[in-house]
């Protein structure tokens, strides 16, 4: 319930609604405001920050004769600047300084100039100062003026103060009033942005409490404390906090100036000083000037070596990437183009990643001017630009508009691969904009229509796949009927995309019609399907809150499936039970029935498997992996699917999916294809999904002639699927403190990633090998700074790591059952944490303290089922 503060005066029959000042009285107060910065859990070295102390004289200038609570008061102060806590001389940036040397004459004079506050019923109705004063000085005065607002009765109100327009809760007890500001309700001019993903995002926690001690209805002391903490969800030790404190204490009273005569506040203010103006109580923006800061080009020259391909596996690459993004965000289009045109060919793709990830108007304009989409030779740079758009942390409609209406889509595109990527990435941008509540924006509506109508508007197979992949990225509820339709298509590629897309939707959206369709596909009620399509359908059933009879029918099918599919289904059910997935409860119920669960069904031989496990577990985040491999009856791999998930704060992120598919290879070894796969064209390819964004699939070979040419030229070297720099975490926020100071929070996480995959087939040794190699370097930094222009204090927390993960499958198909060995290895990798605190003056004097901690995480081979371990032993023994 909201209460009008003016109600109190009326309802209390003339009782004071707020503190009243007496005429001809000077109230002498001591006032301090301090700001402290540290990592969230604190540190032994003490906090960075500073304290401003002043003596404040307050007197009544004018009172409305008809209302004693309608007052105009004057405040005059002098100033001292001190460190926030006691420091040794060497660590005290303010040692030997005076208020004048720190602030400068102009600012000091402005800060000591008197200002006026119009209080009505205890609330600040107007704040009078000088327009010419520096914004930071006016803000400090606003912080003091806001501290005088108080309500003597319990209740909730909406107040304007230096922080903005906020809901405030008052609790009045004898001689004391507690004011709690509900900071999440504050409406301020300056807003920031944050990463859409909760797992990769930043959590904030804020509080603001002010305690007034009163005597005879007048303020004796005011103590205010405001705290803001920010932490990376995936690793909460990478967190920082800022604490702002204000203390106002009545020291004494003495005779003061007489009340001025006048009919209203405006007339009285003008009679005192015509230059005084009502400048507003809400803080104004402060433009920070960076003296001696390098230009973007100079910044790039300092970092370019770290962005060469040879450095991408080191943490220096993402650290330089993040630093470059910060510089690009302050640069103009021409400055950005100058860097793009001056960059070497080898480092240019990484610069494209940084410029696109900056997500400013200037950076997008620069990229659209720089890239020539009619040139097929520019495929690498064009795709890096598009992928960076897809991974954008906070895209706006203009980015989507650029892909929709520019020459990229409507003009002549030199590469069909790029056209596919444009449409696929537009789907990802639609999803992110819808997450932010922008589903009804005109450009989003246009793209939604384009991709929803797309599959039925073309007969070209590659284009249908392109639109289906775009819809898979978009996660639009309207796309579910389309996926349901294409799940029963006669084209295997359509089936797989549609079914894997349905698996990504919320279970609540899986209607009875969707479930009936998916079950029809698995049980082949209308037509024969490929094995990989049927197991994809089974995955959808298991993940969609299946009924008792759905699960029973799946179990009853085991024994009537192709050999390897039998084995896969048994392994899948065992994995769901072992890993206690949501479907495990209903599976356990069904397995009590001996007809569904017996030795004949669950003792099937074969090499196909499904296995899930934990990669890492901590209080902040749990990371899991799954490996599903399906073989054909001839021993050639049909489908390999590796997934990595991250879970934090109840949210789940699909961090990585690498799927390798092969078909129509039986003729190479004179084997008989499985049912439904007799006429399949020879094909092998890879599809990757990275951080919830489906990327354009990569083809190893397609068609018999292409297969044979690749067979004889095959080197075993992996084919690159994804390579580049990705901005994972991106949180920027301006925190307006009640003291009038502003804290700037910048949290960014950068990842250098290289994912490649390959497939080898040796007819001589009758052996095939598939590999997926993942290399990555991650850096996350968090900066919390309070910059007063003349003085700056801050804290930086960061962590970094570089790791590799290899997934290798070796198959020997000289006999049946063939030998299969799956290996998933991670190398030993370091994790380093850093804490930096800094304080500096505009004169150039600065104090910096640094602390670091490093630990090595030993390498290991991730455990899979015992059967795999036994098989690997046989494979490696036979290879000797």
C-alpha positions, 0 to 999 in steps of 0.5 A: 500500500502506498501512502501520500506523505502529506496525509500524515500532517492532516491526519495527525492534526498538525503533528510534524510530518518531518523534522522542523528547523527553528528560526534564528538557529544554526545547526552544526553537523559533522558529515562523512561519506565513504566508499569502500571496494573489495572482493565479495568475501573480503580480503586481508589487505583491506579495502580500496576507497576513500572518505570525504569529511565535512562540517555542515551548517544548516539553517532555516531560510524561509517557512510557509506561514500556513504550513510549518512543514514547508521549509527552505533550508540552507547548507554550507560545508567545508571539505577534507578528503581522507583514505577510507581506512588507516594506511601505512604511508607507502600505501596511502595515495592521499599522503601529503595531499590537501583538499585543494590539491586533490579537488582543485580550486574550482571544484573545492570552491563549488563544493563549499558554496551554499545550496538550498533544499526545499523540504515539504512534509519531510521530503525534498521537493526541490534542490537549488544549486548552480548549473555551472558547477561540475556534475560530480559536485552537484551530485555530492550535494544531492547525496547530502540533501537526500539524507535529510529526507525522513518520514516520522510515521511507518509506511511505504512511499515513492520518493525522489532522491539522488538515486532516482525514483524509488519505493521506500519503506519507513518503520518508526519506533520511539526515537528512531526511524529506519528507512529501507530503500527497495533498490530494485524499484529505483528508476534511474536514467543510466541503465546497463546491459547483461548477458541473456544466459543465467549460467554465464551471467552475473548475479547482483545483490543490493541493500540500502538502510538508513537509521535516523535517531531523533530527539524532540522530533529533530534529527540527532544523527543519521547513519546510512549504509548501502551495499552492492555485490556482483558475482559471476554465477559460474564462479562466485569467488569472482565477485566484487562489492561496493559499500557506501556509508554516510554519517550525519551527526548533530554537534551543536546549535548556536544563534543563526540568521533570521528567516527571510521574508517572502510569499513563496520558495521561488521568490525567496531563492531569487532574492538570495542569489539569482543564479541559484536554480532548481537543478533536480534532486536526481543525480546527473550523468558524469562524463569521465575524461580519460587523460592520456588514454591510448587511442583504439589504434594504439590499443590494437598495436599493443595487443595484436600479437596476442590475437595471432592464431598461434596464441589462441590456445593461451589465456593472453588471447581472450584477455587481449580480446576483452581489453580490445572490446572495451576500447572498441566500445568507446571508438567511432566507426572510422577509428574501427575501420582504420584498425580493420584495414591495418590488421594482418590477414592472420589476426583479422578474423580475431579482430572481426570477433572483437569488433562484432562482439562490441555490439555498438552502433559504430562497430556494426556499421564498420563491419557492414562497410568492411565486409564484402558479401559478394566475394566468396573468398571472404567466407572465413571473415563473413562467417566469423562476423555471423557467428559473433552476431549469434553469440551476441550477449545483448543484441538489439533489433538493429543487428537483426535488421542489418542481416535482414535488409542489407545486401547480405540476404537480399543482394548477391551473396558469393557463398551459399554457405554464408546465406545458410549461416545468415538465416540460421543466425537470424533464428538465434537473434530472434530467440535472444530478442524474444527473451528480452521481451522483443518478440513483437518488434517489427523486424522480429515479426518479419524474420519470424514470418521468413523462417516460419514460412521458409520450409514450405516455400522451397523444394531445395533440400539444403534450403529446407534444412537451413530454415529448419535450423533457423527455427531450431535456434529460434525456439519459437512455440509457433515452430512446434507444428512445423517440426512435428510435420517434418519429423515424419518427412521422407528425408532423413536429414529433416527428421533428425533436425526436427526431432533434435529441435523438439528436444530443446523445448520446454516439456510443457509445450510437448502436446499430445499431438507432438508425442503421438507423432514422435512415437509413430516415428520410433515405432515406424507406424507409417513408414520405415525410418533410419536408425539415427532418426528412430533413436532421436525420436526415442530421446524426445520421448524420454525427455518429454515426461513420458507416460507409463505406456509410452515407456513400456512400448519402448521397452517392448520394442527392444529385441525387435530392432536392428542389432546395434539399435537394440544395444543402443536402447538398452544402454540408453535406458541404463544410463537414464536410470544410473544418472537419475534423469527425470524419466527414471522414475517411470522407467523403474515402474515399467521395469517391474513388469517382467514382460518388459524387463527380462534377460532376453531384452537386456542382454543384447550384444553390440557396440553402440552405447549411451553414457552420461557423467559429471565433468565438474561439480562445485557449489556454483556450477555443475558440468555434465557430459554425455556420449551417445554412439550408434553403429550400423550392423556392418560396424561403421559408425552411424551417429556420434553425439557428444554433449556438455551441459552447465547448470547453475542457479536452476538454469541449464546451458547447452554448452557444446554439442558435436554430432558426427553422422555417416551413412551409405558406407557399407559398400566400401566393405561389401556389407549389407545395409540395415533396414531402411538404409539401403538407398542412402547416399554416401555421406559424412558430416559434422554439426555443432551447437555452441552455447545454445546456438546451432551453427551451420553443419560441415560436410566431410564428403557427399556422394560416392565419387566425393567419398573416393577422392577424399579416401585417397587424399585423407590425411587424418588431419581434423577439419575445423568446425568452430574457431574464434573468440566468443564474448560469453559474459557481458555485464555493464552497470552504473550503480548510483549510490545514495551518497551521490557517487557512482560505481561502474561495474564491468564484468566480461568473460572471453573464450578462445575456442577451437573445435575440430573433427575428423573421420578416417577409414582404412580399408586395408586395416578394416578400421575407422577412427573419428575424433573431436578435438576441443581447445579453449582458453577462458578469461573472466574479469570483473571491475568495480570502480568509483571514479570522481574524476579527481580521484578514482578507486576500484577493485578487479577480480579475475580468473583464467584457465586453458584446457583441452578435451579430446574425444576419439572413437576407434572401430575395428570391423574385421569381425563381428561383434566388432571392437569399439574403443571410446576415449574422452581425455582432458589434459592437466590444466591450470586455474589462476585467480587474481585480485587487484585493488587500485587508487589514483589521483588526477595528478597521476599518483597511484597505489596498486596492490595485486594478489594471485592464486594458482592451482593445477587440475590434474588431467584424466580420462573420463570414465565410461562403462566397463564394457568400453574399458574392456573393449579398449584393452582388446583394440590396443592389444590387437594394434600391436 
